[in-house]
């Protein structure tokens, strides 16, 4: 039997056929894999009859434990956006472009502006990013940091 083998940190949801077994509504059905077990040595509640099928411990988007361990057949992969994939692959979102080291800003689904650090914390909500080429500094709505433009503000008074 071949398994999907979700990875720690991967976004999953409880499958439609199993969601009624748990107190989860369809709008709060996003979890992250926190721990993976494949034997009783890994998890005392593991059923050896599952023959190596992964048993997952999950956390919600706020980092709170789900409270039940679920086998792989109960879970489905939630597609990640390109920013979540980048964090999984690189471990971070860049604050500057490469090449060039131009300042990057991130845009949330609610049109909010974020710096790279804040965007990492809410990557599932990020819909786009761009280089801040010119103009007044942008302000990160998460932490208040100013994101300077690459070529300054042409409308700023020169002293």
N, CA, C and O atoms as a DFTB+ gen file, in Angstrom:
636 C
 N C O
     1  1       0.844      -1.178       0.000
     2  2       0.000       0.000       0.000
     3  2       0.891       1.244       0.000
     4  3       1.851       1.335       0.766
     5  1       0.562       2.184      -0.858
     6  2       1.322       3.430      -0.949
     7  2       0.585       4.522      -0.179
     8  3      -0.636       4.651      -0.268
     9  1       1.357       5.308       0.583
    10  2       0.770       6.359       1.405
    11  2       1.129       7.734       0.861
    12  3       2.124       7.899       0.155
    13  1       0.297       8.721       1.204
    14  2       0.532      10.101       0.765
    15  2       1.698      10.725       1.512
    16  3       2.417      11.562       0.966
    17  1       1.886      10.316       2.766
    18  2       2.968      10.828       3.599
    19  2       3.000      12.356       3.683
    20  3       3.916      13.004       3.178
    21  1       1.984      12.906       4.328
    22  2       1.984      14.342       4.583
    23  2       3.187      14.679       5.451
    24  3       3.588      13.885       6.302
    25  1       3.752      15.843       5.238
    26  2       4.937      16.269       5.965
    27  2       4.580      17.236       7.090
    28  3       3.560      17.923       7.040
    29  1       5.439      17.274       8.099
    30  2       5.222      18.212       9.202
    31  2       5.168      19.630       8.630
    32  3       6.028      20.035       7.848
    33  1       4.149      20.365       9.035
    34  2       3.948      21.721       8.541
    35  2       3.009      21.797       7.346
    36  3       2.565      22.884       6.976
    37  1       2.701      20.657       6.738
    38  2       1.844      20.650       5.555
    39  2       0.395      20.917       5.951
    40  3      -0.071      20.456       6.993
    41  1      -0.309      21.667       5.108
    42  2      -1.699      22.023       5.352
    43  2      -2.607      20.887       4.870
    44  3      -2.489      20.420       3.737
    45  1      -3.516      20.450       5.752
    46  2      -4.450      19.369       5.425
    47  2      -5.843      19.738       5.917
    48  3      -6.025      20.698       6.666
    49  1      -6.816      18.954       5.478
    50  2      -8.175      19.089       5.987
    51  2      -8.733      17.695       6.217
    52  3      -8.262      16.722       5.628
    53  1      -9.735      17.604       7.075
    54  2     -10.392      16.327       7.306
    55  2     -11.292      16.066       6.111
    56  3     -12.056      16.939       5.700
    57  1     -11.201      14.865       5.554
    58  2     -11.971      14.502       4.371
    59  2     -13.470      14.582       4.611
    60  3     -13.938      14.408       5.737
    61  1     -14.211      14.843       3.557
    62  2     -15.665      15.017       3.636
    63  2     -16.358      13.801       4.255
    64  3     -17.360      13.948       4.955
    65  1     -15.831      12.608       4.002
    66  2     -16.446      11.394       4.541
    67  2     -16.206      11.214       6.035
    68  3     -16.849      10.374       6.664
    69  1     -15.295      11.986       6.610
    70  2     -14.910      11.792       8.012
    71  2     -15.141      13.007       8.891
    72  3     -15.039      12.904      10.113
    73  1     -15.447      14.150       8.307
    74  2     -15.579      15.390       9.079
    75  2     -16.686      15.285      10.129
    76  3     -16.592      15.915      11.182
    77  1     -17.720      14.509       9.864
    78  2     -18.807      14.361      10.836
    79  2     -18.373      13.583      12.084
    80  3     -19.061      13.630      13.103
    81  1     -17.252      12.875      12.019
    82  2     -16.749      12.128      13.174
    83  2     -16.112      13.045      14.216
    84  3     -15.851      12.630      15.346
    85  1     -15.866      14.284      13.828
    86  2     -15.182      15.243      14.702
    87  2     -16.007      16.516      14.743
    88  3     -16.803      16.771      13.839
    89  1     -15.827      17.307      15.773
    90  2     -16.568      18.561      15.891
    91  2     -15.844      19.649      15.113
    92  3     -15.169      20.499      15.694
    93  1     -15.990      19.613      13.798
    94  2     -15.317      20.549      12.906
    95  2     -16.342      21.064      11.912
    96  3     -17.085      20.279      11.324
    97  1     -16.391      22.378      11.717
    98  2     -17.278      22.878      10.669
    99  2     -16.461      23.110       9.404
   100  3     -15.234      23.192       9.451
   101  1     -17.141      23.214       8.296
   102  2     -16.457      23.303       7.007
   103  2     -15.585      24.541       6.872
   104  3     -14.671      24.550       6.047
   105  1     -15.836      25.586       7.655
   106  2     -15.057      26.808       7.542
   107  2     -13.828      26.815       8.464
   108  3     -12.958      27.678       8.344
   109  1     -13.769      25.851       9.377
   110  2     -12.629      25.760      10.288
   111  2     -11.926      24.420      10.097
   112  3     -11.433      23.826      11.056
   113  1     -11.885      23.954       8.869
   114  2     -11.327      22.640       8.562
   115  2      -9.951      22.778       7.910
   116  3      -9.675      22.136       6.896
   117  1      -9.106      23.599       8.482
   118  2      -7.738      23.761       7.993
   119  2      -6.804      23.471       9.155
   120  3      -6.885      24.100      10.210
   121  1      -5.916      22.510       8.942
   122  2      -4.990      22.097       9.992
   123  2      -3.596      21.936       9.400
   124  3      -3.420      21.850       8.185
   125  1      -2.621      21.898      10.283
   126  2      -1.238      21.675       9.891
   127  2      -0.720      20.434      10.603
   128  3      -0.969      20.245      11.794
   129  1       0.000      19.592       9.874
   130  2       0.573      18.388      10.453
   131  2       1.636      18.807      11.465
   132  3       2.541      19.586      11.166
   133  1       1.493      18.265      12.672
   134  2       2.396      18.606      13.762
   135  2       3.325      17.437      14.113
   136  3       4.455      17.650      14.552
   137  1       2.849      16.211      13.921
   138  2       3.633      15.024      14.274
   139  2       3.141      13.858      13.438
   140  3       1.949      13.757      13.146
   141  1       4.055      12.975      13.051
   142  2       3.720      11.814      12.234
   143  2       4.180      10.554      12.958
   144  3       5.328      10.466      13.392
   145  1       3.283       9.582      13.087
   146  2       3.596       8.306      13.739
   147  2       3.308       7.163      12.775
   148  3       2.365       7.226      11.986
   149  1       4.127       6.121      12.844
   150  2       3.894       4.938      12.013
   151  2       4.006       3.641      12.816
   152  3       4.028       2.553      12.242
   153  1       4.077       3.761      14.148
   154  2       4.152       2.570      15.002
   155  2       3.814       2.963      16.435
   156  3       3.710       4.147      16.758
   157  1       3.646       1.955      17.290
   158  2       3.380       2.227      18.707
   159  2       4.607       2.835      19.384
   160  3       4.482       3.469      20.431
   161  1       5.789       2.647      18.798
   162  2       6.987       3.291      19.339
   163  2       6.897       4.807      19.187
   164  3       7.442       5.550      20.004
   165  1       6.203       5.268      18.136
   166  2       6.023       6.702      17.888
   167  2       4.828       7.276      18.638
   168  3       4.853       8.427      19.075
   169  1       3.781       6.464      18.784
   170  2       2.520       6.950      19.356
   171  2       1.837       5.776      20.061
   172  3       1.580       4.750      19.431
   173  1       1.542       5.908      21.353
   174  2       0.942       4.784      22.086
   175  2      -0.439       4.377      21.568
   176  3      -0.877       3.250      21.799
   177  1      -1.121       5.276      20.878
   178  2      -2.450       4.967      20.354
   179  2      -2.443       4.394      18.948
   180  3      -3.501       4.149      18.369
   181  1      -1.251       4.179      18.393
   182  2      -1.169       3.671      17.026
   183  2      -1.683       2.235      16.969
   184  3      -1.356       1.418      17.830
   185  1      -2.483       1.933      15.959
   186  2      -3.019       0.584      15.744
   187  2      -2.096      -0.142      14.770
   188  3      -2.044       0.205      13.591
   189  1      -1.366      -1.151      15.259
   190  2      -0.403      -1.883      14.415
   191  2      -1.085      -2.558      13.223
   192  3      -0.422      -2.878      12.236
   193  1      -2.401      -2.776      13.302
   194  2      -3.133      -3.358      12.171
   195  2      -3.159      -2.402      10.972
   196  3      -3.496      -2.813       9.862
   197  1      -2.807      -1.132      11.192
   198  2      -2.787      -0.154      10.090
   199  2      -1.551      -0.334       9.216
   200  3      -1.412       0.336       8.192
   201  1      -0.658      -1.228       9.611
   202  2       0.486      -1.649       8.793
   203  2       1.304      -0.483       8.226
   204  3       1.586      -0.431       7.029
   205  1       1.672       0.432       9.091
   206  2       2.548       1.523       8.669
   207  2       1.863       2.763       8.138
   208  3       2.532       3.745       7.817
   209  1       0.518       2.741       8.037
   210  2      -0.179       3.949       7.582
   211  2       0.075       5.068       8.597
   212  3      -0.108       4.862       9.797
   213  1       0.488       6.231       8.135
   214  2       0.775       7.329       9.064
   215  2      -0.442       7.778       9.869
   216  3      -1.562       7.865       9.365
   217  1      -0.172       8.055      11.129
   218  2      -1.138       8.633      12.055
   219  2      -0.628      10.040      12.360
   220  3       0.529      10.220      12.740
   221  1      -1.495      11.027      12.191
   222  2      -1.064      12.425      12.278
   223  2      -1.669      13.136      13.478
   224  3      -2.846      12.966      13.795
   225  1      -0.834      13.939      14.140
   226  2      -1.309      14.900      15.124
   227  2      -1.346      16.239      14.404
   228  3      -0.449      16.563      13.626
   229  1      -2.385      17.008      14.669
   230  2      -2.621      18.247      13.928
   231  2      -2.727      19.448      14.865
   232  3      -3.057      19.316      16.044
   233  1      -2.439      20.618      14.307
   234  2      -2.679      21.902      14.983
   235  2      -3.505      22.756      14.039
   236  3      -3.424      22.616      12.818
   237  1      -4.308      23.650      14.625
   238  2      -5.080      24.559      13.784
   239  2      -4.225      25.762      13.404
   240  3      -3.042      25.820      13.742
   241  1      -4.816      26.714      12.708
   242  2      -4.062      27.871      12.219
   243  2      -3.538      28.760      13.347
   244  3      -2.633      29.567      13.134
   245  1      -4.108      28.613      14.549
   246  2      -3.638      29.380      15.698
   247  2      -2.619      28.606      16.535
   248  3      -2.181      29.084      17.581
   249  1      -2.237      27.398      16.067
   250  2      -1.255      26.589      16.775
   251  2      -1.829      25.746      17.897
   252  3      -1.078      25.204      18.708
   253  1      -3.142      25.626      17.959
   254  2      -3.798      24.848      19.008
   255  2      -3.950      23.402      18.545
   256  3      -4.399      23.141      17.429
   257  1      -3.567      22.455      19.424
   258  2      -3.681      21.037      19.094
   259  2      -5.122      20.680      18.771
   260  3      -6.049      21.160      19.423
   261  1      -5.306      19.832      17.756
   262  2      -6.635      19.402      17.352
   263  2      -7.278      18.531      18.429
   264  3      -8.490      18.598      18.633
   265  1      -6.486      17.721      19.115
   266  2      -7.026      16.921      20.211
   267  2      -7.256      15.465      19.869
   268  3      -7.458      14.649      20.768
   269  1      -7.231      15.120      18.604
   270  2      -7.358      13.735      18.158
   271  2      -6.291      13.477      17.110
   272  3      -5.903      14.376      16.364
   273  1      -5.820      12.236      17.064
   274  2      -4.892      11.843      16.012
   275  2      -5.702      11.199      14.895
   276  3      -6.634      10.439      15.161
   277  1      -5.354      11.496      13.657
   278  2      -6.100      10.968      12.522
   279  2      -5.176      10.183      11.599
   280  3      -4.021      10.551      11.389
   281  1      -5.711       9.097      11.057
   282  2      -4.957       8.321      10.076
   283  2      -5.031       9.004       8.722
   284  3      -5.919       9.813       8.452
   285  1      -4.083       8.657       7.894
   286  2      -3.963       9.298       6.593
   287  2      -5.244       9.236       5.765
   288  3      -5.576      10.199       5.074
   289  1      -5.967       8.120       5.823
   290  2      -7.176       7.987       4.999
   291  2      -8.257       8.994       5.376
   292  3      -9.178       9.235       4.596
   293  1      -8.152       9.589       6.579
   294  2      -9.145      10.561       7.027
   295  2      -8.832      11.979       6.566
   296  3      -9.651      12.883       6.729
   297  1      -7.641      12.174       5.989
   298  2      -7.179      13.514       5.645
   299  2      -7.045      13.718       4.145
   300  3      -6.837      12.769       3.388
   301  1      -7.167      14.961       3.735
   302  2      -6.936      15.359       2.347
   303  2      -5.967      16.536       2.347
   304  3      -5.949      17.351       3.270
   305  1      -5.184      16.601       1.313
   306  2      -4.250      17.714       1.178
   307  2      -5.007      18.973       0.792
   308  3      -5.884      18.948      -0.072
   309  1      -4.661      20.059       1.437
   310  2      -5.190      21.361       1.038
   311  2      -4.148      21.994       0.137
   312  3      -2.971      22.041       0.493
   313  1      -4.554      22.476      -1.006
   314  2      -3.552      23.086      -1.884
   315  2      -2.926      24.302      -1.216
   316  3      -3.603      25.090      -0.556
   317  1      -1.635      24.432      -1.402
   318  2      -0.909      25.577      -0.852
   319  2      -0.803      26.644      -1.927
   320  3      -0.724      26.340      -3.117
   321  1      -0.802      27.893      -1.494
   322  2      -0.537      28.939      -2.464
   323  2       0.974      29.004      -2.691
   324  3       1.741      28.368      -1.968
   325  1       1.392      29.761      -3.678
   326  2       2.810      29.792      -4.048
   327  2       3.700      30.317      -2.932
   328  3       4.885      29.988      -2.880
   329  1       3.148      31.124      -2.046
   330  2       3.935      31.676      -0.951
   331  2       4.159      30.631       0.136
   332  3       5.238      30.565       0.725
   333  1       3.146      29.817       0.402
   334  2       3.308      28.727       1.367
   335  2       4.308      27.696       0.850
   336  3       5.106      27.154       1.616
   337  1       4.259      27.431      -0.450
   338  2       5.213      26.496      -1.053
   339  2       6.629      27.035      -0.898
   340  3       7.545      26.287      -0.555
   341  1       6.815      28.320      -1.148
   342  2       8.143      28.927      -1.029
   343  2       8.681      28.805       0.394
   344  3       9.866      28.537       0.592
   345  1       7.816      29.000       1.378
   346  2       8.245      28.848       2.770
   347  2       8.632      27.399       3.045
   348  3       9.636      27.143       3.710
   349  1       7.837      26.438       2.533
   350  2       8.156      25.021       2.732
   351  2       9.499      24.677       2.085
   352  3      10.288      23.922       2.654
   353  1       9.754      25.225       0.906
   354  2      10.975      24.879       0.174
   355  2      12.208      25.628       0.692
   356  3      13.273      25.032       0.851
   357  1      12.067      26.937       0.954
   358  2      13.217      27.767       1.337
   359  2      13.304      28.050       2.828
   360  3      14.377      28.341       3.355
   361  1      12.169      27.963       3.497
   362  2      12.139      28.272       4.916
   363  2      11.798      29.718       5.225
   364  3      11.723      30.096       6.394
   365  1      11.590      30.534       4.198
   366  2      11.298      31.952       4.422
   367  2      10.734      32.570       3.141
   368  3      10.791      31.978       2.063
   369  1      10.190      33.773       3.295
   370  2       9.818      34.608       2.150
   371  2      10.852      35.724       2.056
   372  3      11.211      36.313       3.075
   373  1      11.331      36.023       0.869
   374  2      12.371      37.049       0.747
   375  2      11.834      38.458       0.983
   376  3      10.702      38.782       0.626
   377  1      12.677      39.282       1.594
   378  2      12.349      40.692       1.799
   379  2      12.850      41.540       0.637
   380  3      12.390      42.663       0.430
   381  1      13.808      40.984      -0.127
   382  2      14.355      41.679      -1.295
   383  2      14.454      40.708      -2.462
   384  3      14.530      39.493      -2.274
   385  1      14.452      41.258      -3.661
   386  2      14.519      40.434      -4.865
   387  2      15.948      39.944      -5.096
   388  3      16.921      40.505      -4.591
   389  1      16.024      38.879      -5.878
   390  2      17.331      38.410      -6.338
   391  2      17.203      38.133      -7.823
   392  3      16.306      37.390      -8.222
   393  1      18.033      38.679      -8.629
   394  2      19.100      39.626      -8.286
   395  2      18.543      41.033      -8.058
   396  3      17.368      41.296      -8.312
   397  1      19.384      41.909      -7.587
   398  2      19.048      43.324      -7.466
   399  2      18.815      43.831      -6.072
   400  3      19.056      45.007      -5.799
   401  1      18.350      42.977      -5.171
   402  2      18.046      43.385      -3.789
   403  2      17.041      44.525      -3.711
   404  3      17.181      45.429      -2.888
   405  1      16.022      44.479      -4.574
   406  2      14.951      45.468      -4.528
   407  2      13.932      45.069      -3.459
   408  3      13.663      43.879      -3.295
   409  1      13.356      46.031      -2.728
   410  2      12.434      45.717      -1.636
   411  2      11.126      45.092      -2.134
   412  3      10.498      45.594      -3.066
   413  1      10.733      43.996      -1.499
   414  2       9.506      43.271      -1.864
   415  2       8.438      43.536      -0.809
   416  3       8.727      43.569       0.387
   417  1       7.197      43.724      -1.269
   418  2       6.055      43.824      -0.364
   419  2       5.069      42.731      -0.753
   420  3       5.091      42.234      -1.880
   421  1       4.213      42.365       0.177
   422  2       3.238      41.294      -0.030
   423  2       1.837      41.847       0.177
   424  3       1.628      42.712       1.027
   425  1       0.870      41.348      -0.601
   426  2      -0.509      41.830      -0.559
   427  2      -1.414      40.694      -0.084
   428  3      -1.379      39.592      -0.631
   429  1      -2.224      40.973       0.940
   430  2      -3.166      39.995       1.467
   431  2      -4.464      39.984       0.684
   432  3      -4.721      40.879      -0.122
   433  1      -5.283      38.966       0.923
   434  2      -6.579      38.854       0.236
   435  2      -7.489      40.033       0.542
   436  3      -8.436      40.303      -0.196
   437  1      -7.198      40.739       1.640
   438  2      -7.988      41.913       2.014
   439  2      -7.316      43.217       1.570
   440  3      -7.671      44.297       2.042
   441  1      -6.346      43.105       0.662
   442  2      -5.570      44.227       0.118
   443  2      -4.595      44.844       1.118
   444  3      -4.074      45.934       0.882
   445  1      -4.348      44.163       2.218
   446  2      -3.388      44.674       3.195
   447  2      -1.966      44.501       2.660
   448  3      -1.688      43.596       1.873
   449  1      -1.081      45.379       3.101
   450  2       0.335      45.343       2.721
   451  2       1.112      44.735       3.878
   452  3       0.899      45.099       5.034
   453  1       2.022      43.801       3.566
   454  2       2.839      43.160       4.598
   455  2       4.300      43.138       4.203
   456  3       4.645      43.088       3.023
   457  1       5.156      43.178       5.221
   458  2       6.581      42.923       5.019
   459  2       6.754      41.400       4.919
   460  3       5.804      40.652       5.149
   461  1       7.941      40.953       4.583
   462  2       8.186      39.517       4.420
   463  2       7.930      38.743       5.705
   464  3       7.326      37.672       5.671
   465  1       8.380      39.270       6.829
   466  2       8.219      38.562       8.100
   467  2       6.741      38.365       8.439
   468  3       6.338      37.265       8.817
   469  1       5.945      39.397       8.310
   470  2       4.510      39.290       8.609
   471  2       3.802      38.415       7.576
   472  3       2.874      37.681       7.919
   473  1       4.231      38.486       6.316
   474  2       3.639      37.649       5.270
   475  2       3.876      36.172       5.566
   476  3       3.006      35.341       5.307
   477  1       5.051      35.838       6.108
   478  2       5.330      34.442       6.469
   479  2       4.339      33.940       7.509
   480  3       3.899      32.792       7.446
   481  1       3.990      34.785       8.458
   482  2       3.077      34.402       9.530
   483  2       1.657      34.163       9.023
   484  3       0.881      33.449       9.660
   485  1       1.314      34.759       7.878
   486  2      -0.047      34.647       7.335
   487  2       0.005      34.282       5.852
   488  3      -0.750      34.825       5.044
   489  1       0.896      33.365       5.505
   490  2       1.145      33.048       4.091
   491  2      -0.102      32.578       3.356
   492  3      -0.245      32.844       2.162
   493  1      -1.010      31.884       4.043
   494  2      -2.206      31.392       3.363
   495  2      -3.121      32.524       2.922
   496  3      -3.993      32.321       2.077
   497  1      -2.930      33.726       3.490
   498  2      -3.766      34.877       3.152
   499  2      -3.126      35.786       2.101
   500  3      -3.754      36.741       1.645
   501  1      -1.896      35.499       1.721
   502  2      -1.184      36.337       0.758
   503  2      -1.591      35.943      -0.655
   504  3      -1.618      34.759      -0.993
   505  1      -1.908      36.939      -1.477
   506  2      -2.351      36.652      -2.847
   507  2      -1.376      37.146      -3.908
   508  3      -1.423      36.685      -5.048
   509  1      -0.493      38.077      -3.552
   510  2       0.437      38.620      -4.550
   511  2       1.605      39.280      -3.845
   512  3       1.574      39.515      -2.637
   513  1       2.619      39.570      -4.609
   514  2       3.768      40.304      -4.100
   515  2       4.334      41.142      -5.236
   516  3       3.987      40.946      -6.401
   517  1       5.204      42.072      -4.884
   518  2       5.803      42.904      -5.922
   519  2       6.995      43.653      -5.377
   520  3       7.228      43.697      -4.169
   521  1       7.739      44.236      -6.279
   522  2       8.860      45.088      -5.902
   523  2       8.320      46.506      -5.753
   524  3       7.569      46.985      -6.603
   525  1       8.703      47.162      -4.684
   526  2       8.300      48.555      -4.465
   527  2       9.351      49.431      -5.155
   528  3      10.352      49.820      -4.553
   529  1       9.096      49.728      -6.426
   530  2      10.074      50.428      -7.252
   531  2      10.275      51.873      -6.864
   532  3      11.406      52.330      -6.693
   533  1       9.154      52.608      -6.722
   534  2       9.270      54.049      -6.559
   535  2       8.076      54.561      -5.779
   536  3       6.971      54.030      -5.889
   537  1       8.308      55.586      -4.998
   538  2       7.220      56.207      -4.253
   539  2       7.520      56.269      -2.776
   540  3       8.586      55.862      -2.313
   541  1       6.547      56.791      -2.047
   542  2       6.681      56.897      -0.594
   543  2       6.789      55.494      -0.002
   544  3       6.316      54.531      -0.607
   545  1       7.399      55.370       1.160
   546  2       7.489      54.047       1.793
   547  2       6.095      53.458       2.029
   548  3       5.147      54.177       2.342
   549  1       5.994      52.145       1.874
   550  2       4.767      51.425       2.211
   551  2       4.878      51.029       3.680
   552  3       5.979      50.812       4.186
   553  1       3.757      50.935       4.354
   554  2       3.772      50.554       5.767
   555  2       3.144      49.180       5.929
   556  3       2.015      48.945       5.499
   557  1       3.886      48.279       6.552
   558  2       3.375      46.938       6.845
   559  2       2.235      47.072       7.846
   560  3       2.389      47.691       8.899
   561  1       1.094      46.489       7.507
   562  2      -0.067      46.591       8.396
   563  2       0.004      45.623       9.560
   564  3      -0.812      45.690      10.479
   565  1       0.998      44.702       9.523
   566  2       1.167      43.771      10.629
   567  2       2.017      44.333      11.746
   568  3       1.646      44.257      12.917
   569  1       3.167      44.902      11.386
   570  2       4.122      45.347      12.409
   571  2       4.448      46.841      12.337
   572  3       5.103      47.370      13.235
   573  1       4.000      47.529      11.278
   574  2       4.248      48.957      11.149
   575  2       5.581      49.313      10.500
   576  3       5.894      50.494      10.350
   577  1       6.374      48.308      10.112
   578  2       7.660      48.580       9.482
   579  2       7.457      49.287       8.139
   580  3       6.529      48.972       7.395
   581  1       8.325      50.234       7.846
   582  2       8.268      50.908       6.549
   583  2       9.059      50.103       5.525
   584  3      10.167      49.642       5.797
   585  1       8.478      49.943       4.356
   586  2       9.137      49.263       3.239
   587  2       9.525      50.356       2.254
   588  3       8.687      50.871       1.514
   589  1      10.794      50.699       2.255
   590  2      11.297      51.775       1.400
   591  2      11.223      51.352      -0.065
   592  3      11.292      50.163      -0.376
   593  1      11.084      52.316      -0.956
   594  2      11.092      52.012      -2.381
   595  2      12.526      51.933      -2.891
   596  3      13.448      52.487      -2.293
   597  1      12.691      51.236      -4.001
   598  2      14.031      51.040      -4.567
   599  2      14.653      52.356      -5.018
   600  3      15.853      52.564      -4.838
   601  1      13.849      53.252      -5.606
   602  2      14.388      54.483      -6.178
   603  2      13.875      55.747      -5.500
   604  3      13.985      56.842      -6.051
   605  1      13.313      55.593      -4.303
   606  2      12.873      56.770      -3.544
   607  2      11.539      57.319      -4.014
   608  3      10.877      56.756      -4.885
   609  1      11.173      58.420      -3.417
   610  2       9.907      59.057      -3.705
   611  2      10.157      60.305      -4.542
   612  3      10.726      61.271      -4.034
   613  1       9.748      60.316      -5.818
   614  2      10.009      61.481      -6.674
   615  2       9.225      62.707      -6.233
   616  3       9.569      63.827      -6.613
   617  1       8.178      62.515      -5.439
   618  2       7.369      63.642      -4.977
   619  2       7.857      64.205      -3.651
   620  3       7.338      65.214      -3.173
   621  1       8.847      63.562      -3.060
   622  2       9.347      64.046      -1.761
   623  2      10.134      65.342      -1.964
   624  3      10.836      65.519      -2.960
   625  1       9.996      66.218      -1.010
   626  2      10.758      67.479      -1.066
   627  2      12.212      67.183      -0.799
   628  3      12.549      66.504       0.170
   629  1      13.086      67.698      -1.670
   630  2      14.516      67.540      -1.467
   631  2      15.014      68.731      -0.686
   632  3      14.677      69.877      -0.983
   633  1      15.819      68.443       0.314
   634  2      16.337      69.533       1.140
   635  2      17.781      69.795       0.835
   636  3      18.388      70.681       1.436
